[in-house]
Amino acid sequence: MNHRTLLAAAALLAVALRPVVQAQATQPATAFSAEDILKVTTAAVLDVSDDGRYVAYTTRRALDNATTDHRRYGDPTYLAPSAVRLFVVETATAITTPVLPDLADIRQAAWSRAGTSLAFLQVVPGGASLDPGVRLRIWDAGRNALRDVPLKGDARIAVNSSLAWSPDGTRVIVALRSAVREDQARNRFKAITEGPIIVQSSKEPFLEWDDLNRVSRWRSLAEIDIATGQPRTILPERKLSSYAVSRDGTFISFQEDVTAKTDYEVIGGTDNALRMVPASGGDVVTIAEAKDLKGTTLRWSDDGRTFAYAKKGEVFVQRIDEKQPRSLTPPPKKEGEKPGTEPATDAPVDAAKDAKPKEEPESFAVGPLTRDGRRMLITSKKGWYVVDVAGGARDLVLPLKEGDEANPRMDALDWAPDGQSIYLTWSERDRWERGLVRLDVGTKTLTPLVKDVRLYSGFRQARDGRSFVFTLSDGDRPGDLQFATADFARIARLTDLNPWTAGKALPKSELVSYRDADGKVLYGVLRYPSNYEKGKRYPTVFEIYETFFDNGFNGRAAFLASHGYAVFHPSVNLVVGRPGESWAKGVTAAANKLIDLGIADADRLGVHGTSYGGYATVLLLTQTDRFKAAINVSGKVNMVSFYTDSPRLGVRNTHAPEKSQDRIGGTLWEYPERYLEHSAILHADRITTPLLCITGDQDPNVPASQSREIYYALRRLGKEVEWVRYVNGAHRPPNSVPESIDFEQRILAWYDKYLKAEKTQKKVASSQ
């Protein structure tokens, strides 16, 4: 028996014995601490070899990534550090090999077509006065050998480069950035942050930060000979939003940013023209103009020769050798309408009154294409269709019931390589029943491959279609990577990332349904106190945001539960124009439900949220006095002053209330009353709940000045309020390991002060 066989046997034995070892553990579980939150390890799959034999992945802990220079946010030459460990695991044996001995900053990794070599890009420190550089490295799977590929000449790999192999495995394609372009970007950032004189004008086509954020797109494309390190330019420098190498390696398609001015309709709005260039170099060919692709997301066939997109509910498809797209779902002609004629507008009033309501045309979204690009999946509210790309004929393969809530949540993952079936993720709407299902498009039947109460995520199909890699958790503990054959007859655990948590008191979770004040059924995730006893009521903390359904490990919830709190994540029904009332209707209803269940103590309720959740928290306090303690982490309180703030995010803070998350529904000048109604600062006199505000001074998203406003307002009103500032922190306020521990402990201490101290005092008084 050779050394590798012995390792394989040992690895399989270790995996088999894990449940036995855990069952034999007799030590009492210890509380989950603030330090433990930072120690939890998560895994991210970087690439799977085509045959599914190898998986390259990284592991990450907050403990190793607690500090960032937030003052350089928006600097195109700065890359926030990411300290991870790089591993390769053999799926048949679960043997794991560390590619590097220590923590490293790994950005991209890709297996060669043969699956024998792993290329990856590693960011290396640039020294006291230099910015980081990117190193190309190759790991040989057969020999477990690592080597560098030093680039010849002045070429520098861009920190935002992708990574792709040539089909023969002798070269890799990367993006390069010139030193001159780096210097220009660095100087521009310095000029708009340090001055000494900064001039901004509406005559400029771009907002200054919007323009600067696009600088990192200036890149050229080159292939690197991995034997010699010699680069060969494929595409001279352009402003590239994205690019992809065709499967046969003969050409590269790319989207070029041709945006003329700041777009207020889309956050980071970019007009991209789709072009292609031969991999051997040569003339660039335009496939589609930016005006035709505006607001779309492209879905590509595996060979890179066909793409599809949806625009206003209509699906278009185009091959790279075609001059224009073809509609696969042309809207039906109106009854009686002749080509080239306008519909009549002078119909009698009575006839219009008697007419039946017009049925809205079916609106479609784009799903994946088959490997050969001949068929594709499109979806609508009526069902899932398989469409013949050449002729446009479509076949309904999965009918849906009317109304989203009547159907499970389903997302198409990918086609099987033979094009006979589609894999899709599945989740029931009213219970935790989740997993992966196969849809046979010929028989139109669904076959569950794996479906149960556990939490599945990150499914990746190996290119040969014979296996999957995914993350699996019981819903309460951190997840681990798993391997499964295509039929899921064999499932094997590949990692054991957090064995130490077996000795920790982690909370159990449960899905709870309730009705909000309008009678709408909502769901939330309850995590019981670690020492939960049925029939006993507990102080209960509500962490609010928007919608919650799935469980999964939550560090802060585990920390609070270990200290005797029930933690609930409630959903709310947000309505455009009046989102503020949603939390009052939903969160208070959730509190009533937990009280009725005998879990929550009505006199000991707390509430907190981060960012949008922090905004919701303070707004909620202006509408109810049911909560005895509250915490706002990085949340806004003034919709007027926030409207044009956060310049480093471009148009984000005007877009959010007008068109996206904040749901005001229009500009400040269209609906001034809505902005005022949703500004907690204007209703601060109604707040009776003690409030803790926590911010980072370098927050580019929600400036700390928002919490300053509510702090000074409540102080002026004689209310109980405290403001904690982490001077070097950002949207996540702490910016070091000690600060991160301090952050969590302050949250616990605030709740202990108001939700536990009063109960203790009452017990003492009643015993005297």
Beta strands, then each sheet from edge to edge (+ up, - down):
strand 1: 41-48
strand 2: 54-61
strand 3: 84-90
strand 4: 95-98
strand 5: 105-111
strand 6: 117-124
strand 7: 133-140
strand 8: 145-148
strand 9: 164-165
strand 10: 171-176
strand 11: 218-225
strand 12: 231-245
strand 13: 251-257
strand 14: 272-278
strand 15: 285-288
strand 16: 299-300
strand 17: 306-311
strand 18: 314-319
strand 19: 326-327
strand 20: 365-369
strand 21: 375-379
strand 22: 383-388
strand 23: 394-399
strand 24: 409-415
strand 25: 421-427
strand 26: 434-440
strand 27: 445-452
strand 28: 455-461
strand 29: 467-473
strand 30: 480-485
strand 31: 491-493
strand 32: 509-515
strand 33: 521-527
strand 34: 538-543
strand 35: 566-570
strand 36: 600-610
strand 37: 629-633
strand 38: 691-696
strand 39: 721-726
sheet 1: 1+ 2- 3+ 4-
sheet 2: 5+ 6- 7+ 8-
sheet 3: 9+ 10- 11+ 12- 13+ 14- 15+
sheet 4: 16+ 17- 18+ 19-
sheet 5: 20+ 21- 22+ 23-
sheet 6: 24+ 25- 26+ 27-
sheet 7: 28+ 29- 30+ 31-
sheet 8: 32+ 33- 35+ 34+ 36+ 37+ 38+ 39+
end
